[in-house]
């Protein structure tokens, strides 16, 4: 079923914008993805690669990312079916440098192969793990996506280098960054219709114009001038001359980084669906498996291990377009760009404050979207801990790098990543907090009509808080059960029992009573039926209940009538 499009979206995932906006949007997404080649350049530099090896790593990563973007967008059956952009991410830079130093480009190819195979396997079992990824866990991941890219954005915006004890603000950089981010915000808020597509393009153009005015474009011109005109990607074979500790540590990292990827899939899926209630684990599993296949391909094309660019989701939010056609176009643009080193240099050498303005906007969006998602279900003390402790821990390691100073190996990588730390804590705490939570309940509905309403509402609210049900589900369930009890109140003989069962997918209510069956018509009774038919009011109540519940069915138990009301949990 096609999801209902939110009002702030101009074109959803299965809609097709006009041709010209498709081209411009695809180029914007491709350009943002090319920016992340800076991490591939860091690996090449740290591993001591020569110019040819560096170019091969960047081009291989780019063409693989393009193929992966097409795969993700074009196939909802074998991939996510979403506008997501595979690209190299900072989480594996340290491992990449070690592998490149030890075995050259073949060592990096080995890590891409190992990580890809691990994620393909993880994707096959992910749907079975759905209970460990409720809305609050997913919300923490999305929120910390924003927190984790704050330093990359705002330090560039301020013109400051990361890692120092003191930050000196570069007024020129600050001016360029604020002009860039302010222009994106202004365009995304005040422009309407097609012009809104160009929010990021307008912001980048404004930032480049200000950079030129302040004399900050010399580095861009030099990078373009020294790059070759044409160079195809160079295939690479993996080399297994790596130590088992390095391979084992990276295998764990590849599995953990899949949690980061989940945040990207969840964010894009939620942005595209006005009725979003919980993550589509089957869709996410297909996306992660397809991402793993892309990394395997990247291994043989000379690229590195691929993750996803959360910044592209910020661009989709700013432009109001999540169309899969744009993802296919962006993938084609990346493939073409991989053959032209000058194009790669032109985008990867954009002034740092311009990049900072773009990342600052994206970070702000993710923090708000993640908080909204984490708080979308009814809160209990257990759920508050699942949200609060991981977010607090992530912010602590982000604000106090000294916390990770004495750590080494995988612990060091996790403690240096607020996103990984928060995600792992949220998943672990959610698993622990589920201990002792009953997934079923039962009450005998009181005989006093005036007290039934309060009794039913209090019981359903208590179950909703305990199980972390969405507030909208609790409200609909309360209305439906009350309506049904009122309908059968005058027909039954004896007490009414209310049973509830929750399994993380469905919320089932069963009302058991002695008496005749209740009709549940597909259409509301006509006014004359209400006035002149003996069962007019009962039929109206049945029609209202049918509209409130996702599914209504009837059964018999021990000679009594039963009605099952099913809601999405």
N, C-alpha and C positions, 0 to 999 in steps of 0.2 A: 504494500500500500504506500502511495506517495505521501510523504509527510506534509503537514500543513505549513505553509511558508510564513515566517514571522513578518510583521508589518515593516520592519526596518530593512528587509531584503528586497532588492529590485528584481533579481533573478535567482531562483533557487537551483539546487543541484541538477535537476532534470529539465531546466528551462534553457533556452538558447537566446542570448543577447544578440543584437545586430552585429554584423560582421566587423565593422570598424572598432567598436568597443572591445570585441573579443581579441582583436590583434593587440590593441593598446594594453588591455589588462594582462594578456599573456606575456607581453614584453616586460611589464612591471613585475610580475611574479618571477619571471626568469632572472631579471636584474637583481632582485632581492636574493635569490638563491645563489647567484654568482658571488655576492658579497661574502658568503660563508666560505668561499675558497680560501679566505685568509687563514683558516685553521689548517687546511692542507698545506699552505705555504709555510706555516709554522713547523709542521712536521718535517717537510722537506729541508728546511733550514736547520732544524735541530738534529736531523739525521746526517747532515753533511752532503746532501745530494748536489750534483752538478746541475747546470741550467737545463740540460736535456731531460734529466730525471725529474726535475721539478715540474717542467712543462708537461711531461707524460702523466705525472700524478694528478695535476690539476685538470688536464683534459679528460683523463679516464674517469675521474670523479664526476665531471660535468656531464659527459655523455651517458654515464650510468644513471645519474640523477634524472636526466631527461627521459630515458626509457622507463625508469621507475615511476615518474609522474604520469606518463601515458598509461602505464599498466594500472596504477591506482585509480585514475579517473575513468578509464574506458571500460573497466570490467567490475561490475558490482557482484558478479558471481564468483570470481576468483580473487578479487582484491576488495578494497574498501568502497570503491565507487564514489570517492570524495576528491575534492580539490585539495590535495596535499602534495608537498614538494620534498622529495628525498634529497638530502644534501649532507655534506660532512658536518659533524657536530663537534663541539669542544670537549665532550666527555672522554674521548679516547686519544686525545693529543699525546698525553704522556706515554701510553702504550705504543702509539704509532712511532714516536721518536725512538723508543727502545728497540722496536722491531726493525725499523729502518736502519738504525745504527748496526744492529747485529747481522742482518741479512739483506740489506739494501731494499729495493722496490719489491723483491720477492717476499720479504718478511712482512711488509704491509699487506701484500696480496693474501698471505696466509691468514692474517687476522681478519680480513674481510671475508674470506671463505669460512673460517671457523665461526665467526659471529653470525653470518648469514644462515648457516646450517642450524645453529642453536635457535635462532628466531623462527625459522620454518617449523622446527619441532615444537616450540612453545606455542605457536599459533594454533596448532592442531589440538592442544589440550586446554586452551584458554577459556572456551565456553563453559567448561566444567568448574571453573574457578569464579564464576559470576558472583557468588555470595560474598567473596572477599573484596569485591570492588563496587560497593554501594555508592550512592550519590555523594556522601560526605568524603569518602576516600578519593573519588574522582575530582571532587571540588578542590581538595587539598592539592592534588597534582596540578590542576589547572592554575590555581592561585600561585603556587610556587614556581610554575613556569614563568609567570610575570616577575616574581621576586628575583629569580635566578638570572634574568637578563637585564635587571636594573643596572648593575655595574657596567656591563658592556655598553649600555645606552648612555647613561648619564655621565660616566667618566669621559666618554668621547665627546659628549655635548659640552662638558666643562673644559675640554682640552687638557685633561689630566691623565697621567699614566697610572694604571692600576698597580697596587702593591706597595705604594709608598706610605710612610707614616703621616706625611703632610700633603695636602692637595693645593696646588697653586692654580687658580682659575685664570684661564686665558680668555680675555675679554672678546677677542676676535672669534675664537671658537664658540664661546657662549652665544654670541650674537648670531652666528651661522646656525647653530643647533636650534636656538629658539625660533628663528625665522622658519627653519625647516619644519619643526614640530607644530608651530603655530599655524603654518599654512596648511598642513595636513588636517589639523583639527578644524580650521575654518572651512576648508573645502568639504570635509565629510559632514559637517553640521549644517552649513547654510546653502550648499549647492543641492539642487534637486534634479532628479531624473538622470539623463545621460551624463551631464557634466560631473556628477558625483563620481563617475568611474575614474576620473583623472586626479583624485585627491592626492594619492602618493606621488604621481608624476608632477603635479603642480607644486607639491611640497619640495620634492627633489630639485625641481627647476629653480624654485625660489632660493633654496640653499646654495645651489651652484652659482646663481647670479650674485648672491651676497659673497660667496667665496671669491669669485672673480673680482668683485669690487674691492675686497680686502687683500687681494694679491695672494690667495691661498691655493691656486690651481697649478703651480709649477710642477708639483709631484705627479699630478695626473698626466700632464703633457709629456714628462720624461718617461713615465711608464709606457705610454702608448708608443713613443718614438723608438724605444729599445726592443720592443716585442717583435717577433717574426710576423710576417703577413699571413702565412698559411702553414699549418702543421696538423696532421691527423693524429688521433689517439694511438698510443703504442701498446700493443698487447703485452702482458706480463704473466709469467708462470709463478705459482707460489713456491716459496722455499721454506722447508721445514727445519732449517738450521736455527731453531729457537728453543730456548730452555722450557722445560715443562712448567716451572713456576710462572713464567710469563704467559704461556698459553692457558694455564689453569686460571690465573687471575683475570685474563681477558675474557674467558668464557663466562665467568661470573658477571663481569661488567656488561657483556652483551645481553645477558638475561635481565640484569637490572635496568639497562637502558631501554628495554622494551616497555618498561613502565612509563618512561618519558614519552615514548611513541604513543602509548595509550592516551596520554593527556592530549596529544594533538588530534587523534581521531575523535575522542570524546568532545573536544572543544568544537571541531568543525561540524560534527553531527548535531550537537546541541544548538549551534548557531543557525542551522538550517531547518530546525523542527520546532515550531511554536508549541507543540504538545509534548515536548521531550520530558520524560519522567525518569529514565534510567539508561545506562549505557547499553548499546546493542553489542553484546559480547561476541556474537557471531561475526558481525561486520568488523569489529576491532581485530578479531582473530585472523580473519582473511587479510586485513591490512598488514598485520605484523608478519604473517607468512609471506606475503608479496614483498614486503620490505626486506625480509631475509633473502628472498630470491634475487632481489636487486643487488644486494651486497655480494652475493655469490657471482653474479654477472660482473660487478665492479672489480672483483678479484682478477678476472681474466682480461679486463680492459685496461688494467693499470691504475685503477682508482682505489679508494679506501673504503672502510666500513661506513655505511650510510645510516643516518637517522632522519629526523624531519625538522624543517624550519618552522618554528612556531610563529615567526614574524610574518609568514605568508598568511596565517590566519588573521592577524591584525590587519593586513591589507584587504582581505576578503571582507572583514567587518567594516573597514573604512569605506570601501567602494559599494558595499551592499550586493555583492555578486559572489555566489558560491557555485556557479555553473561548472559542471564537469568538462564542458567544451573548453573552458579557459585553461584547465589543467592540461588537457591534451595539447593545446596551442603552446603553453609554456614549456612543456616537455620537448616539443619539436624545436622551439627556440633554443633550448639548452643544447640539444644535439647539434644544431647548426653552429652555435657559438663555440662548441668544443674544437672546431676545426680552425678557428680564427683567434690566435693568441692576442692580437691587438684588441679584439672585442673583450676578451677576458680581462686584459689589463685595464681597459677603459672603465669597467665597472668595479673591479676589485680594488682600484686605486682611487675611488671616490674619497673626497675629504672626510676625515674621521668625524667632524661635527655633523655632517649631513647624515652619515650612518647613525650617529648618536640620536639625532632627532627622530629618525624612523623607529629605532629600537625603543626609545623612550615612550613613544605613542603606543607601540605594541605592548610594552610591559604594563602600562596603565590599564589597557583593556583587559588583559588576562587576570590582573589582580581583582578587578571588580567582577568579572564573569565567574571566576573561581569561587569567590566569596558567596555569590548568589547561588551557585550550584551546591556548595557545601551546606548552606542553610535552607535548602529547598524542602528538606524533610523535617518532620517534627523532632524537636531536640529532647534528649534525656541526658542525665549525667554521664552515661556511657558514651553517648554520641558527642557530647561536648569535649570529652577527653580525646576521642579519635580525631577531632578537628583541631583543638587548641594546642595539644602537646606537639604534634608534628610541625605545625606552623611556627610555634615558638622556637623549637629546636632549629628549624631551617633559618629563621631570622637571626638566631644567635650565631650560627656558624658563618652566615653571610656578613654580619656586622663585626665579628671577632675572629679573624683568621687565625689568631694564636691558638684557638681551640684545637686545630688540626696540626699544629707545629710538630708535636711529638709522634704523630702517627706515621705509619708506613704501609706500603702495599695497597691492598684494596681498601683498608680502613681509611687511608689517607685520601683516596679518590672519593669515597663516600662523604667524608667530613669536609672535603673541599667543594662539594656540590650540595647546596641547600635543597635542590629539587630531589636528588636521590635520597638524601637523608630523610626528608619529610615524607616522601612516597613510601619508603620502606617502613618507617615508623607508623604511618597511617594504616598500611596493610597489616602489619603485625598487631597493632593495638586493636584494630577492627576484629581480627581473628580471636584475640584474647577476650575482648568485651562481649563477643557472642556467646561465651560460656555462661550457661545458666539462664539464657533467655528462652522462655517457653514459646513455642510457635503455634499454640492452640489455646482455646479458651471456651468457656461455656457459662451461660447464666440462665436462670429461670425468670422470664419477664413477669413483672408484678401484675396482679389482677386489677390494681387500681388504675383506671385510664389516665388520671391526671399525673401519676408518677411515672408512667411508662417512658415518656419522652426524656425526662432527665436521666433515668436509669440507663436507657440505651445510649444516649449521648456520652454519658460519663464512661461507660464500659468501652465504647469504641474509641474515645479519646485516649483512654489508658492504654489500650492495645496499640494504638497508633504511635504513642510516645515510646512505648517499650520496643516496638519493632522498627521504629524510624520510618513510618509510612509518610508519603507525600501528603501535605495538608489538603490538597484538592481531593485526594482519594478518601481521606477521613470524612470530609464534608459530604461528598456524594454518598458514601456508604451510610452515614447517619441518616441522611434524608431518605434513602431508599428503604432502609430497615424500618424507620418510623412509619413511612407510607404503607409498607406492606403489613405491619402489625395493626395499624388502624383499619386496613381493609379486611383482615381476617378476624378482628376483635369481636365483631358481632356474629360471626359464623361458626366460630370454633366452640367446642365443648371441652373445657378443661384448660390446663396451663399451656403456655407457649414456651418452647425451649429455643434458645439462640446459641448456636455453635459457630466457632470461627477457627479457620485454619490458614496459616500464612507460610508460604514456602519460598519467599524472595522473588517469585515470579507472579503468583496469583494470590489474591486475598479472597477467600471463600467464606460466605456466611450461609448457614443452613438453619432455616426456621422449621421446627417440627411442631405440629399441632393436630388435634382431632377435629375433623370437620370436612366440608366439601372443598374441592379444588378451586383455586382462584384463576380467572381468565387473565391472560396477558396478551391483549390484542396488538397487532402491528400498527394500528391507527387509533387515534383518539375517538371515542364515541361522539356522535353528532349531538347537538344541543337537545333535540327532541328525545334522543335515547336517554340522556341524563334526567329529563323531566318525567318521562312516561315509562321507562323500562325499570323493572325491579332490580336488575343488577347493573344499572347504568353507572352508579358511583363506584362500584367494585371494579368494573371494566376500566373506568378512568384511572383509578389507583393502580391497576395492573399495567396500564399503558405508561404511566409516569415512572413506575419502578423499572419497566423495560428500558426506558430512555436513560435512566440514571446508571444502571448496571451495564457492564460490558457483556454479560451473558446471564440469561435467566433460564432455569430448567426446573422441572418438577419430578418428584420421585415418591415412593412409598417406603415406610419403615415401620415394621411391627404393627401394621394396620392403621398407621397414622399418615397424614399427608406431610410432604416436605417440599420446601422451595429452596433452590440453590441460587444465590446471588454471587456472581464472580466479578471482581474488579482487578484491574492491573495494579500490581504492587510496586 
